[in-house]
Amino acid sequence: MVNPGFNCIELDSDVEIFDSIDVVVVAAPAQPYSGATLQNIEAFYNRGGNLALFVEPESAASWTVFCRSFRLS
């Protein structure tokens, strides 16, 4: 994701997502994330962080538990 005016970084799964990050974009991951990664994303969101989640329909089943925590279906 390259766009003038945006600084994009790839987040390490074991590192807390810092409050200085404006938005976390999860874009069609090829494999399900680990529990630690999902916990970091959820903690960021629960602190008021912005989250954009894009998943392929065929992979949606692996995201069911994660999406339930955000009241998504």
TANORBEL-V666122 format. One record per pair of residues at least 12 apart in sequence whose C-alpha atoms are under 6 Angstrom apart, sorted by the first residue. I is the first residue (numbers start at 1). J is the second residue. D is the distance in whole Angstrom. If there is no record, write none. Layout:
BEGIN
I:J:D  I:J:D
END
This chain:
BEGIN
13:37:5  16:40:6  23:50:5  23:51:6  24:51:5  25:52:5  26:53:5  26:54:6  27:54:5  28:54:5  28:55:4  28:56:6
END
